[in-house]
Amino acid sequence: MAENINFNLTDIEKEIINYLKFGFTNMEIAKEIHVSVHTVKYHISSIIKKTNAINRINAIFILGKNGYFN
């Protein structure tokens, strides 16, 4: 059973994760949430650090494994 770890994600990080899990690119996410691509990259880097992942795909996997999407 998943532990449901609290990763202390911000609201914008949570919003970006919802796009990442469906395979959106940085540019597509930026257009959807009306921010720059640089801002999206910044938040994805933060998500990766908070989840101790090696990349964005691994971050989504880690979040899912720990009950984030339940």
Helices and strands as residue ranges (DSSP letters): H 11-20, H 26-33, H 37-51, H 56-65
